[in-house]
Amino acid sequence: MTSTIGLPASRHQAEQWSLVLRAANIPSVVEFERRSWVIKVSPLHEQRALQEIAAFMAENSDWPPDRPQDKPTLPVLTKYQPPTILMMGALVIFYIITGPWSENSVWFSVGSVSGRQILENGQWFRLVTALTLHADVVHLVGNILIGGILVHFLCRLLGNGLGWFLILASGTLGNLMNILLHGTSHNSVGFSTAVFGTIGILSGYQAASKRTAALKEILLPLAAGAGLLAFLGAGGPRTDLGAHFFGLLAGAVLGGLLVFLPSQQILIKKSSLQASLFISSLTIVGLSWWFAMG
């Protein structure tokens, strides 16, 4: 006469438990009955067999270990990128409202990167507002199509909040350095400074991470930047190469520094911090336009 102990989830588990009992000198039989696998032992060994299997399961509860991931797991929100789509859509809607570059437009009058207004009158908010304006539809389409793809990959890597915060920071710093170089006579607009900032962030982050595929991952965003320049016209009258270069430089520095930030993984993984950074980015843009129109 035998007693049935346990209900193994599979044949593999049944045979595994049988080996455990055999190692403890407890005779057992593995059988398939009533659409499930069972282990049978003598009633004399039933209690001890249950104890051995319970001990084995407790010792191996965390086995096999979780597979390490190359990249931090981001919130579900990040995978599908609604913030990126919404932000790019907002740039299109804003262009419909403001129209193309015009000397008589109040939007361009108060929101462009005017060197004179910034350096002489302290209107630093223009460094941000100019990123939301576009001189013509060609620049808008280039930034939306090519820039949108680059922003998408950056936010997949770093998260929407941190990604957009760094994009805004690189664009703002790029405009600042460009103004300091050109002086009071300079005047420009466009999100392309932030797009090249995105290229810099991607390249700088991958290079500083010292990954095996770093060279490829550095060259891909740079190639996208070359494509954007070709699309806009590298020598066109409304193509600000200085802003592009300084946006790229600012982004590369920010991306490289991020790798060495002790709390980098906390920023990337924590949903609440990502949300706070994303809201902060929107708030900075909103306040900048509030000051511009005030």
N, C-alpha and C positions, 0 to 999 in steps of 0.2 A: 504493500500500500504506500502511495506517495501523496505528498501535499504540494499544492500549487502556491508558489510565492511570486509576488510582483507581476506587473504587466509591462514588459519591455515595449518601448515604442517601435522597435524594429528588430529584424533578425540580428543585425550587427550588435545592437545593444544586448540582446539576449545571450549571444555568444560571449560578449564581453563579461557579462555578469557570471556566466558559467565558468569562465577562466578565473574570476575572482574567487569563486567557491572552491574550484579545484586547487588553487594556491593555498587555501585554508583547510585542505583535506576534507572537504565536504562533497560527497558524491551528488551529482545533479544530472538532469536530463532536460534538453531543450526540445520543445515540441510546438507544433502549430495546430491550434484547435480553436474552433468558433471564431475564425477570421482574425486571430491574434496570436502572437508568440507568447509562450509561457515557460517558466522554469519549474521543474518538479524535483523535490527532495524528500528524503525520508522524514516522517513526523518527528523522529528523534533529533534531527538536525535543523528543524524548521526555524526555531527561535534564533539559533546561532547564524543561520544563513541570512535571515533578515537583517541581523546586526552587521554582518560583513558587507552586505550590499549597501546598507545605509551609510556605513563608514566610507565606503568607496565613493559613493555619490557626493558626500560632503567634502571629501578631499579633492575631488575633481570638478567642483561646481564652477570654477572659473576657467575650465579648459575645454576647447582650445582658446587661447587669448585672442582678443580682438585684433584684426589686421591693422597695422599702422597705416595711416593715410598720409600721402605726400603733402596734401594741402589741408588746412583747417576746414572743418565742416561749417558751412555758412547757413544762416537761417533760410527756410524755404522761400521766403520773400526774395532773397538774393538770386535764386536760381532762375526765376522767371523774369526778373528785371523790370517790373512795372515802374519803379521810380525813373529808370533811364528813359523808358518810352514816354512817360509823362513829361519829363524835363525837356526832351527833344521836341515833343509836341508843343510845349509851352513856348519854346523859341520860335516855332512856326507861327503860332497864334500871335505872339508879340510882334513878329515882323508884319503880319497882316494889319495890326493896329498902328505901328509906327511908320510903315512903308520904308522905301529905300532912302539912302542918304539925300538930305535936302538942307540947304542953308537956312531955310525958313521953318524947318521942323523944330518944335519945342523939345521933342525927345532927344534929338541929336545935339541941340543947343546946350541942354543941361546935362546930358549923359555921356558925351564922348570923352575920350582921353585927351583933353586939352591941356597941353603943357603949361600954358600961361595961367589958366584957372587953377590948376593943381599946385604949381610951384609958387605962384604969387598970391593966390587967394585961399590956399589951403583946402581946396575942394577934393579931398582924397577919395571921396565916395565914387568919383568918376572912374577910378581904377576897376571898380566892380561893375558899375552900371554899363560901361562900354562893352563888357562881355556879352550882354544880352541884346545888343544892337547889331544890325548887319547892313553893310553899304548897298548890297544888291542881292538879287535872288540867287546868283551864281555862288556867292560866298555862303549864303544860307544853306543851299542844297549840298555843297561840299562838306560843310561842317556837320550837317545832319546825317548824311550817308556815311562818310568815312569816319567822322568824329564819333557818331553814334556807335559804330562797331567797336572802336577803340575803348570808348567809355564802358561799353558792355563787358568787354574782357577785363578791364581794370576792376569793375565792381564785382565780377565773378571771383576775382582774386582776393580783393580786400574787403568786400562788402559795400553796400550802397552808401551808408553813412560816411565811412572813412574815405571811400573812393571819391565821392562828390566833394567832400570837404577839401581833400588834397587837390582836386581839379580846380576848385575855386581859388585855393591858395596859390597854386602855380600860375594861374591866369592873372591874378592880381599882382603877384610879384613880378611876373613877366612884363606887365604894363608899367609897373613902377621903374624897373631897371631901364626899360626902353625910353621912358620920359626923362630919366636922369641923364641918359646919353644924348638925347636929341635936344633937350631944353624946351624953352617956352614956345618955339615955333611949331612944335609937333601936334598933330591932331589925328586920332584914329578911332575905329570901333571894330568890334568883331569877336566872336567866340573862338576863332581860330587860335588865338593866343592860349586859351585853355585847352584846346585840342592838342596843340604841340606840347603843352604841359603834361597832358595825359600820356603822350608818347614818351616824354622824359621820365615820368613816374614809372611806367612799365619797364623801360630800359634800365633805369637806375636801380629799381628794386630787384630785377632779375640778375643784374651784374653783381650787386652787393650780396645776393643770396648765395652766389658761387655754386649754382646748380650745374649738373653735367650738361644740360641743354641750354646753358646760359647764352652762348653765342647766338644760337638760333632765335631764342626768345628776345634777344636784344635787337637783332637785325629785322625781325618781322615788324615791330612797331615803327622802326626807322624807315622801312620800305613804305609803310602806309603813309608816313609823313611826306615822303618824296612824292607819292601819288597824289596827296592832297595839294602839294605845291604845284604839281603839274596841272591839276584840275583848276586851281585858282589862277594860275599864270604867275610864275615866279618873278617875272619882271613887270607885272601889271601895275598901273598907277595907283590902284587901291589895295595892293598886296604889301602889307607891312612886314618885311623880312626881319626887321629888328625885333618886333614883337614876337614873331615866331621863334626866333633864335633864343630870346631871353625866356620865353615860356618853356621851351625845351630844356634850357639850362636849369631854370627854377624847379621844374618837375624832376629832373634827374637828381638834383640835390635832395629834394624832399623824399623821393623814392629810396635813395641810398641811405638816408638817415633813418628812415622807418625800420629798416632791417636791424639796426643796432638799438632800437628803442626797447628797453626791457619789458614794457607792457604791450608790445606789438600784438602778441597772440590774444591777449585779453581784449584789446580793441577790436580785433577781427572777429572773435568768437561771440562776444557778448551782445545780444540783440538790443538791449536797452541802450548801450553806448552807441551802437550803430544808428539807432533811431534818433538819439540826441544829436549826433553829429550831422545827420541829414536835416533835421529841423533847424539846427544852428546855421547850416548853409543857406537854407531858404530864408531864414530870418535876416542874415547878413545882406542878401540881395534885396529883400524887401525894405530894410532900413536904409540901404544906400539910395534906393529910388525915393524913399520918403524924404531924405535930406535933399535930394536933387530937386524935387518938386516943391519943397518947403519955402 
